[in-house]
Amino acid sequence: MNNMHKRRLFGTDGIRGTANTAPMTAEIALKLGQAAGLLFTRGNHRHRVIIGKDTRLSGYMLEPALTAGFIGAGMNVTLAGPLPTPAIAMLTRSLRLDLGVVISASHNPFEDNGIKLFGPDGSKLSDETEAEIEALMDSDLTGKLADSGKLGRASRLVDAAGRYIEVAKSSLERGLRLDGLRIVLDCANGAAYKVAPAALFELGATVISIGVEPDGFNINKGVGSTAPDHLCAAVLEHGADIGIALDGDADRVILADERGEIIDGDQILGLIARDMLQQNRLFAPAIVATVMSNLGLERFLAGLGIELHRTRVGDRYVAEAMRERGINLGGEQSGHVILSDFGTTGDGLIAALQVLAVLVRSGRRASEACRVFAPLPQLLRNVRYNGVSPLVQPHIQTAIAAAAERLRMTGRVLIRASGTEPLIRVMAEGEDFALIQDIVEGLCVAISRVA
């Protein structure tokens, strides 16, 4: 591998951009299929890849382009159609495939699309492997592709949805049903629009489904986990016990209690961690979260004897840390929750089912059961910059260190550059909101002066 090759196309969650403009073009998708197909052709068996997608219009363009690329590399292609990201990760493993591909831009609007790849173990590819794929895409593939007699074939997996539904349901203990629970389910007009309502219905719940009429354009449009007001209003309107909102590819979830108030990923993590501890299902007395998770979660877990390991933002980094440390629960404040007993990536439906199981077992209302800690006040501001990052300036580093010292015993400061835009994200949290407000505003002013 060319170790000097820097990733240009791949970000923290695959390749993403506006559909039909670089890098989200049919040409790049074709090259990606060829390069990834060649890289993952290891051994003499017939190599196979599965491709799933969400409900965006541009999926019709990218899916055949990727298919052609993989076939040209000599791989057989299995087409799964619209399915959640975690379902493709699961099927990659259970079908013993060489590669899994998801065509989705997750929570972004329909104009965008993305491509993310999973290895044979169902895990997202490492930064190094993505760099290898990019290097191959930039190279001359003449003579490396399959001979005409060794091209792959494409076929459709007709029972893909049913396989995933059974795995999701089996994440609950035998005999546990959701009878009597009235649930509003928002599928964001995205990838889970069929499988999520079916799974909850089969478990006995009364399901009021919204965001289940995709038309290619309406994914995440005013619905889903990034627009939870719609969910909250529907919970109140229908007198539901709980609301569940997935995002476009269903790898994240946000909940609303019966009062129509949001329950974020940190509360979901805390609730599931305590439940797994009580059932002796935590492999280690620890979970993994990112630097964005609230300090209140860390303190709550510490009170239970559970350690919180933090990673940089991105569920792939959470998953990597979980594997390295032998931890079976991790996630993000945004609602990515990874339960490695059941899957290798964030799974909104399976995370929601664990919360529903707690409600059934405890007989408590969502407003009582799902708020396990009081979050510390947290303030986040973005500062846009041109050219070189202001964080390289010594006086900015001095200001950040001084701010951290002011919060040393009662909170924390987190300053980081966005992975996708020329933005510096300035975050502080602590017990005294006036203090964190003063700190954030002061740092934003200092950064903007050099931006």
C-alpha positions as CSV (number, residue, x, y, z in Angstrom):
1,M,0.0,0.0,0.0
2,N,1.0,3.6,-0.6
3,N,1.2,4.8,3.0
4,M,1.5,8.4,1.8
5,H,-1.9,8.3,0.2
6,K,-4.2,10.7,2.0
7,R,-8.0,10.0,2.0
8,R,-9.7,12.6,-0.1
9,L,-13.1,10.9,-0.8
10,F,-13.7,9.1,2.5
11,G,-14.8,11.1,5.6
12,T,-15.9,9.9,9.0
13,D,-18.8,7.8,7.5
14,G,-17.8,6.8,4.0
15,I,-18.1,9.0,0.9
16,R,-20.8,11.6,0.9
17,G,-21.8,14.5,-1.3
18,T,-24.5,16.0,-3.5
19,A,-25.8,13.4,-5.9
20,N,-24.6,13.6,-9.5
21,T,-21.7,15.9,-8.6
22,A,-18.3,14.8,-7.5
23,P,-17.7,12.7,-5.5
24,M,-21.3,11.3,-5.8
25,T,-21.2,10.5,-9.5
26,A,-21.9,7.2,-11.3
27,E,-18.3,7.4,-12.6
28,I,-16.8,7.5,-9.1
29,A,-19.2,4.8,-7.9
30,L,-18.0,2.6,-10.8
31,K,-14.4,3.1,-9.9
32,L,-15.1,2.5,-6.2
33,G,-16.8,-0.8,-7.1
34,Q,-13.8,-1.8,-9.2
35,A,-11.2,-0.8,-6.6
36,A,-13.0,-2.3,-3.6
37,G,-13.8,-5.4,-5.5
38,L,-10.1,-5.9,-6.4
39,L,-8.9,-5.2,-2.9
40,F,-11.3,-7.6,-1.3
41,T,-10.7,-10.4,-3.8
42,R,-8.6,-12.6,-1.5
43,G,-8.3,-16.3,-2.3
44,N,-9.8,-18.5,-5.0
45,H,-13.5,-18.7,-3.9
46,R,-16.2,-16.8,-5.8
47,H,-16.2,-13.4,-4.1
48,R,-19.5,-11.8,-3.2
49,V,-20.7,-8.4,-2.2
50,I,-24.1,-7.2,-0.9
51,I,-25.5,-3.7,-1.8
52,G,-28.3,-2.1,0.2
53,K,-29.6,1.5,0.0
54,D,-32.1,3.9,1.4
55,T,-35.0,5.6,-0.4
56,R,-33.2,8.5,-2.2
57,L,-33.9,9.0,-5.9
58,S,-30.1,8.9,-6.6
59,G,-29.9,5.4,-5.3
60,Y,-31.2,4.3,-8.8
61,M,-28.1,5.8,-10.3
62,L,-25.4,4.7,-7.8
63,E,-26.6,1.1,-7.3
64,P,-26.1,0.0,-11.0
65,A,-22.8,1.9,-11.2
66,L,-21.4,0.1,-8.1
67,T,-22.8,-3.2,-9.4
68,A,-21.0,-2.8,-12.7
69,G,-17.8,-2.0,-10.9
70,F,-17.9,-5.1,-8.7
71,I,-19.0,-7.3,-11.6
72,G,-16.0,-6.0,-13.6
73,A,-13.7,-6.9,-10.7
74,G,-15.1,-10.5,-10.8
75,M,-17.4,-10.3,-7.8
76,N,-21.0,-11.6,-7.6
77,V,-23.4,-8.9,-6.4
78,T,-26.4,-9.5,-4.2
79,L,-28.9,-6.6,-4.2
80,A,-30.9,-6.2,-1.0
81,G,-32.9,-3.0,-2.0
82,P,-33.9,-0.5,0.7
83,L,-32.7,-1.8,4.1
84,P,-31.2,-0.2,7.2
85,T,-27.4,0.2,7.4
86,P,-27.2,-2.3,10.3
87,A,-29.2,-4.9,8.3
88,I,-26.5,-4.8,5.5
89,A,-23.7,-5.1,8.1
90,M,-25.6,-8.1,9.6
91,L,-26.2,-9.8,6.2
92,T,-22.6,-9.3,5.2
93,R,-21.6,-11.5,8.2
94,S,-24.5,-14.0,8.1
95,L,-24.2,-14.7,4.3
96,R,-20.4,-15.0,4.7
97,L,-19.8,-12.3,2.1
98,D,-16.5,-10.5,1.3
99,L,-17.9,-7.0,1.4
100,G,-21.1,-5.0,2.3
101,V,-22.1,-1.7,0.8
102,V,-24.7,0.8,1.9
103,I,-25.8,3.6,-0.5
104,S,-27.1,6.3,1.9
105,A,-26.4,9.8,3.2
106,S,-28.0,8.9,6.6
107,H,-29.8,11.9,8.0
108,N,-28.9,14.3,5.1
109,P,-31.6,15.7,2.7
110,F,-32.5,13.7,-0.4
111,E,-30.1,15.8,-2.7
112,D,-27.2,14.2,-1.0
113,N,-26.1,10.6,-1.0
114,G,-23.2,8.5,0.3
115,I,-21.5,5.1,0.1
116,K,-20.2,3.2,3.1
117,L,-18.4,-0.1,3.1
118,F,-18.3,-3.0,5.6
119,G,-15.7,-5.7,5.7
120,P,-16.4,-9.5,6.0
121,D,-16.9,-9.1,9.7
122,G,-19.6,-6.5,9.3
123,S,-17.5,-3.7,10.6
124,K,-16.9,-0.4,8.9
125,L,-13.5,-0.3,7.1
126,S,-10.5,1.3,8.8
127,D,-9.1,4.6,7.6
128,E,-6.1,2.7,6.3
129,T,-8.2,0.3,4.1
130,E,-10.2,3.3,2.8
131,A,-6.9,4.9,1.8
132,E,-5.9,1.7,0.0
133,I,-9.2,1.8,-2.0
134,E,-8.6,5.4,-2.9
135,A,-5.1,4.7,-4.1
136,L,-6.4,1.9,-6.3
137,M,-9.1,4.2,-7.7
138,D,-6.4,6.7,-8.6
139,S,-4.2,4.1,-10.3
140,D,-4.5,2.5,-13.7
141,L,-6.6,-0.6,-13.4
142,T,-5.9,-1.8,-17.0
143,G,-5.1,-5.5,-16.9
144,K,-6.2,-5.9,-13.2
145,L,-9.9,-6.3,-13.8
146,A,-11.6,-9.7,-14.5
147,D,-11.2,-11.5,-17.8
148,S,-14.4,-11.6,-19.8
149,G,-15.1,-15.2,-18.7
150,K,-14.7,-14.4,-15.0
151,L,-17.1,-11.5,-14.6
152,G,-19.5,-11.6,-11.7
153,R,-23.3,-11.9,-11.8
154,A,-26.0,-9.9,-10.0
155,S,-29.0,-11.3,-8.1
156,R,-31.7,-10.0,-5.7
157,L,-32.0,-11.3,-2.1
158,V,-35.8,-11.6,-1.8
159,D,-36.0,-12.4,2.0
160,A,-33.5,-9.8,3.2
161,A,-36.1,-7.8,5.2
162,G,-37.4,-10.9,6.9
163,R,-33.9,-12.0,8.0
164,Y,-33.2,-8.6,9.6
165,I,-36.6,-8.5,11.3
166,E,-35.9,-11.8,13.0
167,V,-32.5,-10.7,14.2
168,A,-34.0,-7.5,15.6
169,K,-36.7,-9.4,17.4
170,S,-34.3,-11.9,18.8
171,S,-32.4,-9.1,20.6
172,L,-35.2,-9.3,23.2
173,E,-35.4,-12.2,25.7
174,R,-37.6,-15.1,24.8
175,G,-41.3,-14.6,25.7
176,L,-41.1,-10.8,26.1
177,R,-43.8,-9.1,24.1
178,L,-44.9,-5.5,23.6
179,D,-48.6,-6.1,24.0
180,G,-50.4,-3.0,25.4
181,L,-47.7,-0.5,24.3
182,R,-48.9,2.2,22.0
183,I,-45.9,3.4,20.0
184,V,-45.5,6.2,17.4
185,L,-42.8,5.2,15.0
186,D,-41.2,7.7,12.7
187,C,-39.1,6.0,9.9
188,A,-38.0,9.3,8.3
189,N,-39.3,8.1,4.9
190,G,-36.1,6.2,4.9
191,A,-34.6,2.7,4.8
192,A,-36.6,1.2,7.7
193,Y,-40.0,2.2,6.4
194,K,-41.1,-1.5,6.0
195,V,-38.9,-3.5,8.5
196,A,-39.3,-1.3,11.6
197,P,-43.2,-1.2,11.7
198,A,-43.3,-4.9,10.9
199,A,-40.9,-5.9,13.8
200,L,-42.9,-3.9,16.4
201,F,-46.2,-5.2,15.1
202,E,-45.0,-8.8,15.2
203,L,-44.0,-8.2,18.9
204,G,-47.5,-7.2,19.7
205,A,-47.3,-3.4,19.9
206,T,-49.9,-1.0,18.6
207,V,-47.9,0.9,16.0
208,I,-48.8,4.4,14.6
209,S,-46.3,4.7,11.7
210,I,-45.3,8.1,10.3
211,G,-42.5,8.8,7.7
212,V,-43.3,5.5,5.9
213,E,-44.3,6.9,2.5
214,P,-40.9,7.5,0.7
215,D,-41.1,9.0,-2.8
216,G,-37.4,9.5,-3.5
217,F,-37.5,13.1,-2.4
218,N,-38.9,13.2,1.1
219,I,-36.3,11.3,3.1
220,N,-35.6,13.1,6.4
221,K,-37.8,16.0,5.2
222,G,-39.4,17.3,8.4
223,V,-39.4,13.8,9.9
224,G,-36.9,11.4,11.5
225,S,-34.5,11.7,14.4
226,T,-33.1,15.0,13.2
227,A,-36.5,16.6,13.1
228,P,-38.1,15.2,16.3
229,D,-40.8,17.9,16.7
230,H,-43.0,15.9,14.4
231,L,-42.5,12.8,16.6
232,C,-43.3,14.7,19.8
233,A,-46.5,16.2,18.4
234,A,-47.6,12.8,17.1
235,V,-47.0,11.1,20.5
236,L,-49.3,13.7,22.2
237,E,-51.9,13.6,19.4
238,H,-52.2,9.8,19.6
239,G,-51.8,9.4,23.3
240,A,-48.9,7.1,22.8
241,D,-46.7,5.5,25.5
242,I,-43.5,6.4,23.6
243,G,-42.2,7.7,20.3
244,I,-39.4,6.3,18.3
245,A,-37.7,8.3,15.5
246,L,-35.1,6.7,13.2
247,D,-32.9,8.5,10.7
248,G,-32.7,7.9,6.9
249,D,-30.6,4.7,7.2
250,A,-32.0,3.7,10.6
251,D,-28.6,3.5,12.3
252,R,-29.6,6.0,14.9
253,V,-32.6,6.6,17.1
254,I,-34.1,9.4,19.3
255,L,-37.1,8.8,21.6
256,A,-39.9,10.9,23.0
257,D,-41.7,10.1,26.2
258,E,-45.5,10.1,26.7
259,R,-45.3,13.8,27.5
260,G,-43.7,14.5,24.1
261,E,-40.3,15.3,25.5
262,I,-37.1,14.2,23.8
263,I,-34.9,11.4,25.2
264,D,-31.4,11.6,23.5
265,G,-28.7,9.1,22.9
266,D,-26.9,9.8,26.2
267,Q,-30.1,8.9,28.2
268,I,-30.6,5.8,26.0
269,L,-27.0,4.7,26.6
270,G,-27.4,5.2,30.4
271,L,-30.6,3.3,30.5
272,I,-29.4,0.4,28.5
273,A,-26.0,0.3,30.4
274,R,-27.8,0.1,33.8
275,D,-30.2,-2.6,32.5
276,M,-27.3,-4.7,31.1
277,L,-25.4,-4.3,34.3
278,Q,-28.4,-5.5,36.3
279,Q,-28.7,-8.5,34.0
280,N,-25.0,-9.3,34.1
281,R,-24.8,-8.7,30.3
282,L,-22.1,-6.1,30.3
283,F,-18.8,-7.8,29.3
284,A,-16.8,-5.2,31.2
285,P,-17.9,-2.7,33.7
286,A,-17.5,-0.1,31.0
287,I,-19.1,1.5,27.9
288,V,-17.7,3.6,25.0
289,A,-19.1,7.1,24.0
290,T,-17.6,10.1,22.2
291,V,-16.2,13.3,23.5
292,M,-19.6,14.9,23.0
293,S,-21.5,12.8,25.5
294,N,-22.7,14.7,28.5
295,L,-20.7,14.8,31.7
296,G,-23.9,13.9,33.6
297,L,-23.8,10.5,31.8
298,E,-20.2,9.9,32.9
299,R,-21.1,10.8,36.5
300,F,-24.2,8.6,36.5
301,L,-22.2,5.6,35.2
302,A,-19.5,6.2,37.7
303,G,-22.1,5.9,40.4
304,L,-22.9,2.4,39.1
305,G,-19.3,1.4,38.9
306,I,-19.3,1.7,35.1
307,E,-16.4,3.4,33.4
308,L,-16.9,5.6,30.3
309,H,-14.3,5.5,27.6
310,R,-14.4,8.4,25.2
311,T,-13.5,8.5,21.5
312,R,-13.5,11.1,18.8
313,V,-16.8,11.8,17.1
314,G,-18.0,9.1,14.7
315,D,-19.7,5.7,15.5
316,R,-16.9,3.9,13.6
317,Y,-14.4,5.1,16.3
318,V,-16.8,4.0,19.0
319,A,-17.0,0.5,17.4
320,E,-13.2,0.3,17.1
321,A,-12.7,1.1,20.8
322,M,-15.4,-1.4,21.8
323,R,-13.6,-4.1,19.8
324,E,-10.2,-3.2,21.2
325,R,-11.4,-3.1,24.8
326,G,-13.8,-6.0,24.8
327,I,-16.8,-3.8,25.5
328,N,-20.3,-4.6,24.2
329,L,-22.1,-1.3,24.5
330,G,-21.3,2.1,23.1
331,G,-22.8,5.0,21.2
332,E,-23.2,8.7,20.6
333,Q,-25.4,11.5,22.0
334,S,-26.9,11.7,18.5
335,G,-28.5,8.3,18.9
336,H,-26.1,5.9,17.4
337,V,-26.2,3.0,19.8
338,I,-24.0,-0.1,19.2
339,L,-24.9,-3.3,20.9
340,S,-22.2,-5.7,19.8
341,D,-24.1,-8.7,21.1
342,F,-26.5,-8.2,18.1
343,G,-24.6,-6.2,15.5
344,T,-21.4,-4.4,14.5
345,T,-22.8,-0.9,13.9
346,G,-25.3,1.6,15.3
347,D,-28.9,0.1,15.1
348,G,-31.8,2.4,15.9
349,L,-34.4,-0.4,15.9
350,I,-32.5,-2.8,18.2
351,A,-31.6,0.1,20.6
352,A,-35.2,1.1,20.8
353,L,-36.3,-2.5,21.5
354,Q,-33.9,-2.6,24.5
355,V,-35.6,0.5,25.9
356,L,-39.1,-0.9,25.3
357,A,-38.0,-4.1,27.1
358,V,-37.2,-2.0,30.2
359,L,-40.6,-0.3,30.0
360,V,-42.3,-3.7,29.8
361,R,-40.3,-5.2,32.7
362,S,-40.6,-2.2,35.0
363,G,-44.2,-1.3,34.2
364,R,-43.1,2.4,34.4
365,R,-43.9,5.3,32.1
366,A,-41.3,6.4,29.7
367,S,-40.9,9.8,31.4
368,E,-40.0,8.0,34.7
369,A,-37.9,5.2,33.2
370,C,-36.0,6.9,30.4
371,R,-34.4,9.9,32.2
372,V,-31.7,8.2,34.2
373,F,-29.5,11.3,34.9
374,A,-29.8,15.1,35.0
375,P,-27.6,16.4,32.1
376,L,-25.2,19.2,32.9
377,P,-25.8,22.4,30.9
378,Q,-23.9,22.1,27.6
379,L,-23.3,24.9,25.1
380,L,-22.0,24.4,21.6
381,R,-21.1,27.1,19.1
382,N,-19.5,26.9,15.6
383,V,-16.9,29.4,14.3
384,R,-16.3,29.4,10.5
385,Y,-12.8,30.2,9.3
386,N,-10.8,30.6,6.1
387,G,-7.4,29.1,5.3
388,V,-5.4,27.6,8.1
389,S,-7.2,26.4,11.2
390,P,-7.0,28.9,14.1
391,L,-6.2,26.1,16.4
392,V,-2.6,26.1,15.3
393,Q,-2.2,29.6,16.9
394,P,-0.3,29.4,20.3
395,H,-2.4,32.2,21.9
396,I,-5.6,30.2,21.0
397,Q,-4.2,27.1,22.7
398,T,-3.3,29.2,25.7
399,A,-6.9,30.5,25.8
400,I,-8.3,27.0,25.6
401,A,-6.0,25.8,28.4
402,A,-7.1,28.8,30.6
403,A,-10.7,28.0,29.9
404,A,-10.2,24.3,30.8
405,E,-8.6,25.4,34.1
406,R,-11.6,27.5,35.0
407,L,-13.8,24.5,34.7
408,R,-11.4,21.9,36.0
409,M,-13.5,20.7,38.9
410,T,-17.0,21.4,37.7
411,G,-17.0,20.7,33.9
412,R,-15.0,20.5,30.8
413,V,-14.1,22.3,27.6
414,L,-13.9,20.6,24.2
415,I,-12.6,22.4,21.1
416,R,-12.4,20.5,17.8
417,A,-12.3,21.1,14.1
418,S,-15.2,19.8,12.0
419,G,-14.3,16.8,9.9
420,T,-16.4,18.0,6.9
421,E,-16.5,21.8,7.0
422,P,-14.1,24.7,7.8
423,L,-15.6,25.1,11.3
424,I,-14.2,25.1,14.8
425,R,-16.7,23.6,17.2
426,V,-16.5,25.2,20.7
427,M,-18.2,23.3,23.4
428,A,-18.2,23.7,27.2
429,E,-20.3,22.0,29.9
430,G,-20.5,22.4,33.6
431,E,-22.6,23.0,36.7
432,D,-22.7,26.8,36.3
433,F,-24.4,27.8,33.0
434,A,-23.4,31.4,33.3
435,L,-19.7,30.3,33.6
436,I,-19.8,28.1,30.5
437,Q,-21.6,30.8,28.5
438,D,-18.8,33.2,29.4
439,I,-16.2,30.7,28.5
440,V,-17.7,29.7,25.1
441,E,-18.4,33.3,24.1
442,G,-14.8,34.3,25.1
443,L,-13.3,31.5,23.1
444,C,-15.5,32.1,20.0
445,V,-14.4,35.8,20.0
446,A,-10.7,34.9,20.3
447,I,-11.0,32.2,17.5
448,S,-13.0,34.5,15.1
449,R,-10.3,37.2,15.4
450,V,-7.9,34.9,13.7
451,A,-10.4,33.2,11.5
